[in-house]
Amino acid sequence: MGAELNALREQLLVHVREQGGATDALVADALRTVPRHIFLPDLPPAAAYRDEAIVTKRDEDGQPTSSSSQPTIMAIMLDQLGAARGQRVLEIGAGTGFNAALLKHIVGPKGKVVSLDLDAEIVERAEENLAAAGCEGIKVLNADGALGHPGKAPYDRIIATVGVWDLAPAWHEQLGPQGRLVVPLDLRGVQRSVCFERVGDHWTSVSARPCGFMRMRGALAGPERNYLLDKQTRLVLSLPEARDVDAAAVLEALDAPEVEIRTGVTPERFELFDGFALWLAIREPRWFSLSEMDSGTRLRNAPQRSQDTVATSGILDDYGLATLSAEKGELTVTGAERTAEELAAHVVEWDEAGRPGSAGLRIDAYPAGTPTDEVAGGIVIDKKCVRLVLSWS
């Protein structure tokens, strides 16, 4: 069985590298060595070593609240983090404990890993999994990650494995002067895994990669809201902030759109995933996203697919809604006439701008209240603790 498990880990590592992850030798060795199947005891080993996110806890509506993240995005984020032997690392979001185990393997016997989670049940399970895997030197605590853990500061690296809406002052205070912060950062409802370093009094991004994580709870929980529209197909409407939603009206509009507009734009799947949702989110306050199980009926032609889920984005306002679909690769907009025309215009503008995505994206995070004339030029997104400025090279 040992040889079979080693082969499964090696096979997963090869796949992750093909997807652009595990470029750091220490990250690759951790994936080759740490037994993911022990952190997913309810799955057969072959399933545990697929390159898939595995939901491990759901709420009363069936919506996921905790998971083991997709190994590729875990590896990409660990590459961004660039942790080294002997370093001290703070992790926000314990999950199954697998990422903490990878981190401990990377920093080695002299390194330290502290993992925080707001959910006591998740902390208990992570501790059990780590013990079963024989991982030592990892402290898992039931605490709000927004506050960090000053008792073990300063840290050389801080990483969040939950989607964060804001950058906590505690992370700035507890990170060493040459440290790195890697977080799945919310940009008006879409996320990018951003690696930050400190420059003077603010953060500047070193890299940004597309990702999708469950949102952080606690003191720095964001305003985004999810509305379950259909329990049977798990049709979920996600908005960057709370709004009144008439579920019946949304379903009716999806089932009987007024118009269909062909855009003539035929992007590659990754270009769409990486680029258009971000373009729409940071420019369009009325934007939303929709997701549904792949076996659902309302989003049959949704342009984005991952595992057993399909997803799309659009605009929702007093005139109705419009959504994006794909017909033989071409982006098509359906919905209320006026809203659909505006959404189609966004698609064309994104295409004419060169379909920008994460490549060349720079994010500067200044303290909240910094005057506009003191921040670098770009698109400004204000948070509670920081002002984000987005620009492209």
N, C-alpha and C positions, 0 to 999 in steps of 0.2 A: 504493500500500500504506500510505503514511503516513496518509492520510485515513481509511482503513479501521481502522487501529490506534487512531487518535484517537477514532473513533466507538465502538470496543469499550471503551476506557477510560471514555469519558463514559457509556456505557450501564451499565457496572459501578458507577460512582459514583452514578448515579441510583438503582440498586437498593440499594446500601449505605445511602444516605440514607433510603430507604423503610424499611429495617430498623432505623433509629435510630443509624447510625454516621456518621462524618465531619461532625459538627456544628461542629467547629472548622474555620475557613476554611483554615488552614495544612494540616490533614490532608486536606481535600478537594482542595486544589491538588496535594498530593503524589500522591494516587491518580490524579488527572487527568493527571499528568505522567510519573511513573516507569513504565517499560515492564516490566510483570510477565512478559511472554512471554520476555524475555531471561533471566530467572531460572528459567525452566522450559523449557529448550531442547529437551527431548524431546517437547513437546506442540505441536500446532498452535496458533497465536495465539488462535483462537476459544475453545479449551478453557482456555487460560491465564487468560482474562478472565471465566470463570464464577465465581460466588460460592461456591467450594468449596475445601475443604482438599485439597491434592494430596500424597499420600505420595511421598517421594523416596528413602527407604531403608528396607529391612526386614531383620530378623534371620533366622537360619537356619530359624526356625519360621514365617516369613512375617509376623510381627508388625511393625508400623511402628515405626521408631526415629527417623525425621526426616521433616519435611514442610514444605510451604509452607502456612501457616495460612489459614483462610477469611478473605477480605478484610474481611467485615463485622466479625468479632471483632477483627481487626487494627486497623481504624479505631476501633472502640469503645475499645480499650485506648489508642490514641494520643490519642483525645479525653480519656480519663481522665488521661493523662500531662501533657497541657497544655504540651508543650515549646514554646520560643520561639526566635526568631532569636538567634544568637550563643551559645546554651547548649552545655554539655558533657554528653553523654549516654553512659551505660554500658548496654549491652545484654547480657543473659545468654541465650545460645542463638542461634547464628548462622543456622541453617537454610539457606535458599538465598541469603541476603544481601539479599532483597527488603525486609524490614522495616528493616534498617540503611540501605538506600537511601532509604526513605521518611523515616526520621529525619533523614538528612543533608539532604534537600530541605527539611525543616521548619526545621532550625536554621540553614540557609544557609551561605554561604562562610566566615563567621567562626566557625561552630559546629564542634564536634568530636564524633565518634561512635566509640566503642570497642566492639567486639562480641567476646564470648568464647564458645568452644565446646570441650567436652572431647574431641570427635572430630576428629582431624587431617584425615581425609578430607573431612568436612563443611566445615572451615575452608578447605581447598584449593578446593573447589567454589565456596564463597561468594566467595572472592577472584577466581576466574575469572569468575563471573557479574558481579561488580561492575566488573571491568575491561572486560568486554564491553559493559556498559551505560554506560561512561564515567563512573562514579561515583568521585570522588576525595575525599580527606580522611576516609576511613574506615579504621580500623585493626582488622583481624580477627586474633585471637590464639587459639592452641591452649592453653587454660587452663581450670581449674576455676572456674566462675562463682561458687561459694560463697566464694571468696577475693577476688572482685572484681579490680580492677587499680589498686593504690595509686599507681602511677607517674603516672597522669593525674588523680588525685583532687585536689580535691573535685569531685564531679559535681553538676550542677543537677537531673538526672533519672536514675533507674535504672529499667529495665524488664526483666522476664524474659519470654521467649517460650517457656518450658518450665514445666511444672507444678512448683511448689516446695512441699515439705512443711514447711519451716521458714524463718524469716527470719534470714539470715546476719548475724552481728555485723559482718562486713566492710562490708556495705551500709550499716549505721547509721553506721559510722566514716567511710566514703568519700562519703557524701551531704552536701551543703552544708546549712546551717541552715534555709534556706527551700525545701529540695528536696522532691521527690515520688518515691515508690516505687510502681510498679505491677507486681503479680505475680499469676499464676494460682495462688491459694493453696489447698492441700489442707485440707479440713475433714472429716476422717475418711472420705476416699475420694471426696468430691465436690469440685469446684473452683469458686471464684469469682474473677473478675478483680477484685482489690481495689486501690484507690488509697489509699495511706497517706501521711499527713504526720506529722511529729514533734510531740508535745506533751510537753514536759518530758523524762522519761526513757523514754517509751514511744511507740509508734505508735498513731494513731487513724485509722480509715478515713474517707475522704471520699465514696467510692462503692463499690458492689459490683455486679458483673454476672455472670450465669452464663457459663461457658465450659468447654472441655475440651481439655487439652493433654497431650502425652506427658510422662512424668515426668522430672524432673531426675536425673541420675546424679552420682557423685562424692561428696565429703565430706558433703553434706547430703541424700543420697538417702533417701527415706522408706521405711517398712516395708511399703507396699502391695505386693500380689503379684497377678500375673495367671496363671491356669492355663488352658492351651489344652486344652479337653475334646474337640474334634472338629476335626481339621485340614481336613477337606473343607469344612465350612461356617464354619470359623473361629469356632466357638463358644468364647467366652472367659468364664471366671468371674473376677471381680475382687473382692478382699477388701482391707479397709483395713490389714490386717497379715497376716503369714504364719500359716497354719494347715494342719493335715493335711487333705487333701481326697481323698476316695475318688471318683475321676472316674466310675467305673462306677455307683456308687450315685446320684450326682447325675443322670446321664443317665437312669437307670431312674426316678427320682422325677419328672423332667420329662416323661417319656413316659407315665407312669401315675399321675397325681395321685389322692389318696384322696377329696378333696372339692373342691367349687367353691362359693365364697361371693360373692354379689352384694352390693356395698357401697352401691348407690344414689347414689354420688358420680360426677358427670359433669363433670370439670373441662375447661377449654380446654387444648389441647395445650401452650401455653407455661406455663400455671399448673403443669402436671404437671412439665414439664422444669425449671422454675425453683424449684418449691416442695417437692414431696413427697420427692424424693431427698434434699434437704438436711435436711428434717424427720426422715426416717428415720435418716440417717447420724449425726446429732449426738445422737440419743436412743436408738438401738438398736445395742448392741455386736455383735449377731449379723448385721448387715445385709451384703448383697452386691449386686453388679450383674452382669448377664449381657448379652453382646452377640453378635450373629451376623450374617453376611451376609444381606442382604435375601432372597436366594434360599434361605435355610436353611429347615428344617422344624420345629424345636423351639420357635421363638419367633414363630410365625405371627401371633399376636394381641398381640405386644408393644406397649405403649402409646407407645413413643418410636421415631421413625424419622428418620434423617438420611442423605442421599445413598444409599449402598448398604448401610447398616447398620440393624439394628433392635436395641432394647435394652429391658431391664426391670430391676427391682430386687426384693429380697425378703429373707427371713430364713432363715438356715441354722443348725441346732443339732442336738443329739443326737437330737431327736425327728423330724428330717427337714427338708425345706425347703418354702417357700411362695413363690410368685412372683405378680407383678402382671400382669394382661392387661387388654385393653379390648374390650368387646363393645358395638358401636354407641355408643361414647363413654362407657359406664359402666365404672368400674373393677371388675374381678372378681379375686378371689384364688383360686388353685388350689394344692394341695399336701397335705402332711400335716395332719390335722385340727387338732391343737393349735396348730401353728405358723401355719397359715392363719388361724385365729381371731385370733391376736395381730397378724398383719399387717393384717387387715381392721380391727381396732380402731385401729391407727395411722392408716389412711386416714380413718376417721370422725373421729378426734380432730383431724387436720389440717384437715379440712373444717369442723368446728365452730369451729376457731380462726380461721377466715377465710382459709384456704389461704395462709399466709404464705410469702413467697419472698424475693427479694433486696431488694425495695422496703422501705425503712426499716431494713434490716439494718445494724447497727454492729458493727465488730470492733475491739477494743482489744488490742494486743499488748504485754505487759509482759515485762521480763526474767525468765528462768526462775528459779524460787525465790521470786518475789514472794509474800509471805503473802496468803492468800485475803482477809483482812479489809482489804487495801490495794488490791484491784482492784475495778472497778465490778461491780455485780451482773449475773449472766447465766449462760449455759452456758459452762463452762470446758473448754478443750481444751489439754492440756499437750504441748508439743514439747520438743526438746532445748535450744533457745536461748530460746524465748519461751513465755509463757502467753497463749493466746488467750481472750478473753472475748467471747461473742456475745450481742447483745441487739437487740431491735426497738423502734423508736419507735412 
